[in-house]
Amino acid sequence: MRFSIALIAASVAAVQAGVFTQQTYNDISISGGVAGNAEQEALAVFSALDLNNLAAADEDDIDFLKSVNSICNDAEEEAFNPAIDAASGEEADALQRGKIKNKVLKLEATILRLMIQQAQGDDVAADMAKEQKKLDNNIKQDEDEAGKASTFLSFDATTA
């Protein structure tokens, strides 16, 4: 009997654990390759999240999404911006396309976090509208550059 109760408790704990695992920035980065498909690439990073049941997401999922936003911001400020400033011509353009893809990843994480919070009863409509506008703008910039090279930059950071 004790074994059964322990097994049930372990199963419940496993079900309630977050769906994301700790990952490095380099593992989740979508900045490389070509521009034009950043939205789909970003959503693939977060595909473990059940979009049909966001209310069931837990604090670990929210923490993961917050950390994606944070490390993408850090990569933008500490890697992309200096590299773009130091480059010129197509090299700078490809870095800028990578930076835009990085922004799409960051903003998708933010939107998903806000969607979870909304599904769990928080009033985040104003924040969601503001962040969605930014996301839409960056998706459009990415799509406008479709098929052109996008530069990946390695960055040393880890999600929650």
Salt bridges, closest charged atoms under 4 A:
GLU41 OE2 - LYS101 NZ 3.21
GLU76 OE2 - LYS103 NZ 3.74
GLU76 OE1 - LYS106 NZ 3.47
GLU90 OE2 - ARG97 NH2 2.22
GLU131 OE2 - LYS134 NZ 3.23
ASP144 OD2 - LYS140 NZ 2.89
GLU145 OE1 - ARG97 NH1 3.05
GLU145 OE1 - LYS148 NZ 3.45
